[in-house]
Amino acid sequence: MSVTLKDYSQDELAAQPIGSWTGEAYRHVVGALRAQLAVEGLTQPHWWTLNHVAGDPGRWTRATLIERLAKYEDLGIDFDGVFDDLVARGWLAADAGLMTLTEAGEEGRLRARERNARVHRQMHEGVDTADFVTTINVLRRIVANLGGDGNLPD
């Protein structure tokens, strides 16, 4: 699904409002990811929870995971509700407060991962890897210049 873009001069592009374009990109990227997760009945906080727990089973408590993930959440979602939902589905278990994925949880995570991978492949179409890396580094620098953390998440 390659789309042809109109060419503009360097001056025209340099005069563009980056906030507008980053916002537009955010809405499209996150919207596409959220739509794919919704097919599995998941939200982004569900997805983040599944990945963190899968990546380090038995490390995360509710409190430590909320502390880690809250900075990424922009919809006012109650993380305890997300955790309770995953437990009710049989996807997440907690032993002595430490979370682990069940077999069903891992299967669901893998299905959601493939859906997200399709979105990632689509957004990378026609974008050279070097250009993508440059874009990420430019955005990191802008964030840092404006007082944010320009480092990659741990």
Kinemage of the C-alpha trace (Angstrom):
@kinemage 1
@onewidth
@group {chain A} dominant
@subgroup {mainchain}
@vectorlist {calphas} color= white
{ca met a 1} P 0.000 0.000 0.000
{ca ser a 2} L 2.638 2.491 -1.037
{ca val a 3} L 1.349 6.035 -1.223
{ca thr a 4} L 2.912 8.706 -3.417
{ca leu a 5} L 3.649 11.972 -1.665
{ca lys a 6} L 3.895 15.342 -3.351
{ca asp a 7} L 7.404 16.843 -3.388
{ca tyr a 8} L 8.075 20.150 -1.614
{ca ser a 9} L 11.113 22.350 -1.373
{ca gln a 10} L 13.391 22.144 1.639
{ca asp a 11} L 12.289 25.652 2.660
{ca glu a 12} L 8.596 24.687 2.519
{ca leu a 13} L 9.215 21.599 4.643
{ca ala a 14} L 11.469 23.408 7.121
{ca ala a 15} L 8.668 25.942 7.742
{ca gln a 16} L 6.160 23.246 8.732
{ca pro a 17} L 4.841 23.183 12.324
{ca ile a 18} L 6.437 20.115 13.855
{ca gly a 19} L 3.861 19.976 16.646
{ca ser a 20} L 1.109 19.628 14.097
{ca trp a 21} L 2.904 16.870 12.189
{ca thr a 22} L 3.990 14.946 15.289
{ca gly a 23} L 0.426 15.173 16.592
{ca glu a 24} L -0.970 13.942 13.289
{ca ala a 25} L 1.546 11.075 13.228
{ca tyr a 26} L 0.683 10.208 16.838
{ca arg a 27} L -3.032 10.092 16.128
{ca his a 28} L -2.561 7.803 13.117
{ca val a 29} L 0.066 5.483 14.611
{ca val a 30} L -1.574 5.107 18.012
{ca gly a 31} L -5.021 4.924 16.447
{ca ala a 32} L -3.947 2.059 14.190
{ca leu a 33} L -2.291 0.223 17.091
{ca arg a 34} L -5.291 0.733 19.372
{ca ala a 35} L -7.641 -0.508 16.640
{ca gln a 36} L -5.635 -3.722 16.261
{ca leu a 37} L -5.468 -4.275 20.018
{ca ala a 38} L -9.224 -3.723 20.260
{ca val a 39} L -9.748 -6.761 18.014
{ca glu a 40} L -8.376 -8.794 20.942
{ca gly a 41} L -10.421 -6.749 23.433
{ca leu a 42} L -7.250 -5.037 24.660
{ca thr a 43} L -6.165 -1.478 25.337
{ca gln a 44} L -2.591 -0.202 25.216
{ca pro a 45} L -2.273 -0.570 29.009
{ca his a 46} L -3.309 -4.231 28.623
{ca trp a 47} L -0.613 -4.625 25.975
{ca trp a 48} L 2.047 -2.901 28.073
{ca thr a 49} L 1.139 -5.074 31.045
{ca leu a 50} L 1.343 -8.295 29.041
{ca asn a 51} L 4.729 -7.363 27.585
{ca his a 52} L 6.288 -6.243 30.840
{ca val a 53} L 5.106 -9.315 32.707
{ca ala a 54} L 6.219 -11.618 29.863
{ca gly a 55} L 9.605 -9.900 29.668
{ca asp a 56} L 10.373 -10.306 33.359
{ca pro a 57} L 7.979 -12.819 34.976
{ca gly a 58} L 7.681 -12.614 38.726
{ca arg a 59} L 9.277 -9.156 38.930
{ca trp a 60} L 6.203 -6.954 38.720
{ca thr a 61} L 3.707 -6.159 41.419
{ca arg a 62} L 0.698 -3.978 40.742
{ca ala a 63} L 2.430 -1.006 42.356
{ca thr a 64} L 5.742 -1.374 40.497
{ca leu a 65} L 4.009 -1.885 37.168
{ca ile a 66} L 1.720 1.116 37.669
{ca glu a 67} L 4.765 3.226 38.539
{ca arg a 68} L 6.519 2.057 35.366
{ca leu a 69} L 3.576 2.409 32.966
{ca ala a 70} L 1.597 5.426 34.197
{ca lys a 71} L 3.793 7.928 32.338
{ca tyr a 72} L 2.791 6.396 28.981
{ca glu a 73} L -0.957 6.294 29.562
{ca asp a 74} L -2.982 9.204 28.164
{ca leu a 75} L -6.596 8.095 28.555
{ca gly a 76} L -7.013 8.084 32.332
{ca ile a 77} L -7.265 4.299 32.434
{ca asp a 78} L -7.320 2.621 35.832
{ca phe a 79} L -4.423 0.154 35.837
{ca asp a 80} L -5.947 -1.904 38.656
{ca gly a 81} L -8.949 -2.397 36.380
{ca val a 82} L -6.640 -3.531 33.572
{ca phe a 83} L -4.901 -6.013 35.874
{ca asp a 84} L -8.251 -7.274 37.204
{ca asp a 85} L -9.503 -7.729 33.643
{ca leu a 86} L -6.448 -9.777 32.668
{ca val a 87} L -6.836 -11.927 35.787
{ca ala a 88} L -10.560 -12.429 35.050
{ca arg a 89} L -9.714 -13.530 31.489
{ca gly a 90} L -7.264 -16.061 32.899
{ca trp a 91} L -4.350 -14.297 31.191
{ca leu a 92} L -2.568 -13.017 34.285
{ca ala a 93} L -1.881 -14.646 37.642
{ca ala a 94} L -0.437 -13.151 40.799
{ca asp a 95} L 1.420 -15.284 43.315
{ca ala a 96} L 2.328 -13.427 46.512
{ca gly a 97} L 1.579 -10.242 44.574
{ca leu a 98} L 4.036 -11.015 41.752
{ca met a 99} L 2.505 -11.189 38.279
{ca thr a 100} L 3.031 -13.916 35.690
{ca leu a 101} L 1.292 -14.678 32.416
{ca thr a 102} L -0.727 -17.817 32.019
{ca glu a 103} L -0.539 -19.914 28.865
{ca ala a 104} L -3.711 -18.184 27.618
{ca gly a 105} L -2.139 -14.812 28.406
{ca glu a 106} L 0.959 -15.625 26.390
{ca glu a 107} L -1.174 -16.834 23.479
{ca gly a 108} L -3.172 -13.589 23.568
{ca arg a 109} L 0.004 -11.519 23.812
{ca leu a 110} L 1.441 -13.262 20.751
{ca arg a 111} L -1.742 -12.654 18.744
{ca ala a 112} L -1.691 -8.973 19.707
{ca arg a 113} L 2.029 -8.766 18.906
{ca glu a 114} L 1.378 -9.990 15.365
{ca arg a 115} L -1.418 -7.436 14.919
{ca asn a 116} L 0.911 -4.656 16.108
{ca ala a 117} L 3.694 -5.933 13.850
{ca arg a 118} L 1.382 -5.475 10.851
{ca val a 119} L 0.866 -1.828 11.814
{ca his a 120} L 4.623 -1.361 12.216
{ca arg a 121} L 5.285 -2.884 8.800
{ca gln a 122} L 2.646 -0.623 7.255
{ca met a 123} L 4.061 2.549 8.800
{ca his a 124} L 7.587 1.654 7.650
{ca glu a 125} L 6.554 1.170 3.996
{ca gly a 126} L 8.594 3.487 1.803
{ca val a 127} L 10.654 4.746 4.753
{ca asp a 128} L 14.349 3.957 4.620
{ca thr a 129} L 15.730 2.628 7.921
{ca ala a 130} L 18.333 5.400 8.051
{ca asp a 131} L 15.600 8.018 7.595
{ca phe a 132} L 13.534 6.426 10.347
{ca val a 133} L 16.535 6.449 12.704
{ca thr a 134} L 17.234 10.094 11.837
{ca thr a 135} L 13.606 10.961 12.566
{ca ile a 136} L 13.735 9.260 15.960
{ca asn a 137} L 16.990 11.019 16.824
{ca val a 138} L 15.605 14.405 15.767
{ca leu a 139} L 12.511 13.866 17.909
{ca arg a 140} L 14.675 12.749 20.840
{ca arg a 141} L 16.713 15.945 20.515
{ca ile a 142} L 13.584 18.119 20.343
{ca val a 143} L 12.184 16.447 23.454
{ca ala a 144} L 15.471 16.935 25.312
{ca asn a 145} L 15.782 20.554 24.152
{ca leu a 146} L 12.350 21.238 25.634
{ca gly a 147} L 13.222 19.696 28.994
{ca gly a 148} L 11.991 16.153 28.461
{ca asp a 149} L 13.796 12.836 28.615
{ca gly a 150} L 15.213 12.158 25.160
{ca asn a 151} L 16.588 8.767 26.139
{ca leu a 152} L 14.989 5.515 25.072
{ca pro a 153} L 12.802 3.838 27.715
{ca asp a 154} L 14.517 1.245 29.883
